[in-house]
Structures are given as C-alpha cells and as structure tokens.
Amino acid sequence: MSEDRGLIRYLLRHQHTTPFEMCEIKFHVRVPMDCWRQWIRHRTANVNEYSTRYSLAIDASQRAGDGQWRMQSSDNKQGSDGFFDLERGKQFSEQELQLQNLSRSVYEERVNAGMAREQARKDLPLSTYTEAYWKVDLHNLLHFLWLRMDSHAQYEIRMFADTIGNEIVKRWVPLAWEAFQDYKVNAASLSNIEIEIIKALNLNGKDAAVEVARKFGLVPHAGQELKSNRERGDIESKFNSLGITIPWK
Ligand SMILES: Cc1cc2nc3c(=O)[nH]c(=O)nc-3n(C[C@H](O)[C@H](O)[C@H](O)COP(=O)(O)OP(=O)(O)OC[C@H]3O[C@@H](n4cnc5c(N)ncnc54)[C@H](O)[C@@H]3O)c2cc1C
C-alpha cells in the first residue's frame, strides 16, 4: 500500500499521464442545461446525451430556493457576491416557478398539436434538466475537477464537481485522490516575477524586492500613487496565503 502510494504520488508529480488515462469511469448525469453548457466544454470525454429531438424533454427543472439568489459581484464580472434578502428571493422563486410552468405547458401544447419535438423544445428554459452518459479517463476527470471544484467556477457546476470528487473519485481511487489534493488542489505555482520578488526579498530585503516589482511594472516610482493592479492583487493574495511579507505594503 505504501509503495503504491509513493508510486502514484511520483506519477502525478511528474505528470506521467498514461497510467491515469488507463482508468476510465462512466457517469450517468442529470444536469440543468446552463450547467451542461459549461460541462460540455471539456472535450476529452465521450458523451452520449439524451436527445430531445427523439424523445420528450425531461419534465424537471432546476430551481433556486428563496435564499439562494446571488447578487452580481462588483469586482469579478464572472462571479457573484452575497445573496438577496429572503423577501426579494421569494419573489424571484415565485417568478421562476411561473416561467417554468408556462414554458412547459407551451411545450406540451406544441407536442400535443403534433409539432416536431426538435422545434417544440426551442423555448424551454436553460434550467431544464438534460441527461447524459459521460465517460472520461482519470487524467481528464482530475483536470475537470481541478477547474470545476475551484472557487472561480460557477456555484452550480461546482456542486456537481464537489460531489463527483468527494463522493465518488475519493472512494474509487483514494491514493490518486490524495496525490491530486497534494500536487494540484492544494499546491501553489510561482511565476517568474514572483520567484524574482521572493529571491530579492530573501537575499537583499524589502527595498530590493520593491525594486524588482517596479521593474516588472507592478508598483510605480517613489512618490507616485499605487493604482489598483490585478496581477499585483493576485500576487498579494498568494503571498498572504504563504505567509510571505508583501514588500510594498
Ligand atoms: C472558471 C472558468 C471560467 C471560464 N470562462 C469561460 C468563458 O468566459 N468563455 C469560454 O468560452 N469558456 C470559458 N471557460 C471554459 C474554458 O475555456 C475551457 O473550455 C473549459 O474549462 C475546458 O477546459 P479544457 O479545454 O482544459 O478541457 P478539455 O477540453 O477536457 O481539454 C483538456 C486538455 O486537453 C488539451 N486539448 C483538448 N482538446 C484539444 C485540442 N483540440 N487541441 C489542443 N489541445 C487540446 C488541452 O491541453 C486541454 O487543457 C471557463 C472555464 C472555467 C473553469
């Protein structure tokens, strides 16, 4: 067991992909269409999706509870930040239910009138569930989980990824899962700029590190205003999480 652990950790650390490509798993997933649109971008899986040209669309839609309506983030255009209060959330949930019921009844009316399923479905909302068989090897599954369990992924797909990771993959391949946590999920990589700053900080102190940051355009010349800078912000978060002094603060 401990030899296996060492070997698996070595293989993952050195990105030997072949052994991980030899493990395959097939999921039967039921996912709302908006989430599926993100999921299907992962090209390295085999997909067989339920056809709503051939069969009736699944009569189930994803719903958000009164307390689950998220507000737009002001600093991340792709993200959310905080929740609407329950009263407002209740209105959104009621509206959602009305919309889903209406679109379903229009769909069924079209089908009952003899309209082709491929056209009748066109006004179903993105919250409608689809189903698929999703076959993927462990190497690409871990890549999917790394991207979609990350805090930057949308909450909805993150919940699916969390479940697949923690409830299935962790039990299926515990040693590979452990190595994945160590070498991917909880690992940190350093850019050349970060390495140069840390080196200067360790060897010659704060001022030298600020000089390096200045050379890379992260901090202005002395006396100038420190304007917000996304890359500098990312470096600050990383340094904070690693307990490294931020030289320009
Ligand atoms: C947080 C987040 C935000 C995103 N935002 C956007 C967005 O705003 N707009 C958008 O369009 N997409 C967005 N995406 C989707 C993203 O760009 C990828 O399409 C998706 O994550 C799939 O990743 P992938 O290509 O690495 O995976 P896979 O398709 O599974 O590929 C795995 C790896 O195989 C290799 N590979 C696969 N196919 C090829 C190929 N044909 N040629 C060369 N190499 C290949 C690549 O190395 C790739 O990384 C977002 C994804 C995330 C996680």
The ligand as an SDF file (V2000), in Angstrom:
LIG
                    3D

 53 58  0  0  0  0  0  0  0  0999 V2000
  -13.7230   29.3850  -14.1440 C   0  0  0  0  0  0  0  0  0  0  0  0
  -13.8870   29.1810  -15.6300 C   0  0  0  0  0  0  0  0  0  0  0  0
  -14.3130   30.2130  -16.4250 C   0  0  0  0  0  0  0  0  0  0  0  0
  -14.4690   30.0200  -17.8160 C   0  0  0  0  0  0  0  0  0  0  0  0
  -14.9030   31.0600  -18.5980 N   0  0  0  0  0  0  0  0  0  0  0  0
  -15.0660   30.8810  -19.9260 C   0  0  0  0  0  0  0  0  0  0  0  0
  -15.5130   31.9340  -20.7730 C   0  0  0  0  0  0  0  0  0  0  0  0
  -15.7280   33.0600  -20.3160 O   0  0  0  0  0  0  0  0  0  0  0  0
  -15.6990   31.6880  -22.0940 N   0  0  0  0  0  0  0  0  0  0  0  0
  -15.4410   30.4640  -22.6210 C   0  0  0  0  0  0  0  0  0  0  0  0
  -15.6010   30.2940  -23.8490 O   0  0  0  0  0  0  0  0  0  0  0  0
  -15.0190   29.4430  -21.8560 N   0  0  0  0  0  0  0  0  0  0  0  0
  -14.8320   29.6070  -20.5280 C   0  0  0  0  0  0  0  0  0  0  0  0
  -14.4100   28.5530  -19.7600 N   0  0  0  0  0  0  0  0  0  0  0  0
  -14.1850   27.2470  -20.3870 C   0  0  0  0  0  0  0  0  0  0  0  0
  -12.6950   27.0020  -20.6180 C   0  0  0  0  0  0  0  0  0  0  0  0
  -12.1720   27.9580  -21.5380 O   0  0  0  0  0  0  0  0  0  0  0  0
  -12.4710   25.5900  -21.1810 C   0  0  0  0  0  0  0  0  0  0  0  0
  -13.1230   25.4660  -22.4210 O   0  0  0  0  0  0  0  0  0  0  0  0
  -13.0210   24.5130  -20.2690 C   0  0  0  0  0  0  0  0  0  0  0  0
  -12.6440   24.7560  -18.9340 O   0  0  0  0  0  0  0  0  0  0  0  0
  -12.4600   23.1530  -20.7060 C   0  0  0  0  0  0  0  0  0  0  0  0
  -11.1030   23.1150  -20.3450 O   0  0  0  0  0  0  0  0  0  0  0  0
  -10.0510   22.3450  -21.2070 P   0  0  0  0  0  0  0  0  0  0  0  0
  -10.0740   22.8060  -22.6170 O   0  0  0  0  0  0  0  0  0  0  0  0
   -8.7320   22.4390  -20.4940 O   0  0  0  0  0  0  0  0  0  0  0  0
  -10.6070   20.8320  -21.0680 O   0  0  0  0  0  0  0  0  0  0  0  0
  -10.6540   19.7020  -22.1570 P   0  0  0  0  0  0  0  0  0  0  0  0
  -11.4390   20.1060  -23.3420 O   0  0  0  0  0  0  0  0  0  0  0  0
  -11.1040   18.4580  -21.4340 O   0  0  0  0  0  0  0  0  0  0  0  0
   -9.1690   19.5280  -22.6000 O   0  0  0  0  0  0  0  0  0  0  0  0
   -8.1810   19.0720  -21.6480 C   0  0  0  0  0  0  0  0  0  0  0  0
   -6.8230   19.4470  -22.1990 C   0  0  0  0  0  0  0  0  0  0  0  0
   -6.6030   18.6980  -23.3910 O   0  0  0  0  0  0  0  0  0  0  0  0
   -5.9430   19.5170  -24.3440 C   0  0  0  0  0  0  0  0  0  0  0  0
   -6.8140   19.6180  -25.5420 N   0  0  0  0  0  0  0  0  0  0  0  0
   -8.0930   19.2140  -25.6510 C   0  0  0  0  0  0  0  0  0  0  0  0
   -8.5470   19.4050  -26.8780 N   0  0  0  0  0  0  0  0  0  0  0  0
   -7.5370   19.9730  -27.5720 C   0  0  0  0  0  0  0  0  0  0  0  0
   -7.3970   20.4290  -28.9030 C   0  0  0  0  0  0  0  0  0  0  0  0
   -8.3700   20.3170  -29.7850 N   0  0  0  0  0  0  0  0  0  0  0  0
   -6.2250   20.9890  -29.2390 N   0  0  0  0  0  0  0  0  0  0  0  0
   -5.2180   21.0950  -28.3660 C   0  0  0  0  0  0  0  0  0  0  0  0
   -5.2900   20.6990  -27.0900 N   0  0  0  0  0  0  0  0  0  0  0  0
   -6.4390   20.1240  -26.6990 C   0  0  0  0  0  0  0  0  0  0  0  0
   -5.6720   20.8510  -23.6850 C   0  0  0  0  0  0  0  0  0  0  0  0
   -4.4110   20.8140  -23.0820 O   0  0  0  0  0  0  0  0  0  0  0  0
   -6.7090   20.9080  -22.5980 C   0  0  0  0  0  0  0  0  0  0  0  0
   -6.3510   21.7190  -21.4870 O   0  0  0  0  0  0  0  0  0  0  0  0
  -14.2130   28.7320  -18.3920 C   0  0  0  0  0  0  0  0  0  0  0  0
  -13.7800   27.6890  -17.5640 C   0  0  0  0  0  0  0  0  0  0  0  0
  -13.6100   27.8860  -16.2090 C   0  0  0  0  0  0  0  0  0  0  0  0
  -13.1550   26.7220  -15.3410 C   0  0  0  0  0  0  0  0  0  0  0  0
  1  2  1  0
  2  3  1  0
  2 52  2  0
  3  4  2  0
  4  5  1  0
  4 50  1  0
  5  6  2  0
  6  7  1  0
  6 13  1  0
  7  8  2  0
  7  9  1  0
  9 10  1  0
 10 11  2  0
 10 12  1  0
 12 13  2  0
 13 14  1  0
 14 15  1  0
 14 50  1  0
 15 16  1  0
 16 17  1  0
 16 18  1  0
 18 19  1  0
 18 20  1  0
 20 21  1  0
 20 22  1  0
 22 23  1  0
 23 24  1  0
 24 25  2  0
 24 26  1  0
 24 27  1  0
 27 28  1  0
 28 29  2  0
 28 30  1  0
 28 31  1  0
 31 32  1  0
 32 33  1  0
 33 34  1  0
 33 48  1  0
 34 35  1  0
 35 36  1  0
 35 46  1  0
 36 37  1  0
 36 45  1  0
 37 38  2  0
 38 39  1  0
 39 40  1  0
 39 45  2  0
 40 41  1  0
 40 42  2  0
 42 43  1  0
 43 44  2  0
 44 45  1  0
 46 47  1  0
 46 48  1  0
 48 49  1  0
 50 51  2  0
 51 52  1  0
 52 53  1  0
M  END
$$$$
